[in-house]
């Protein structure tokens, strides 16, 4: 599996370039990236994450801020 480019994620308004950035959309994107952006470098599904792990990851990503 490859991981997405999270450079400046805290400054982005969209998840996968197409969905409003919120925790629910982040979780959908992580669970099944191909459904939202076929052919992306984050291939495969991350169904092996527990709900708690997915919640924690989404919360972490939403908390990222761009340092000025």
Beta strands, then each sheet from edge to edge (+ up, - down):
strand 1: 14-15
strand 2: 19-20
sheet 1: 1+ 2-
end
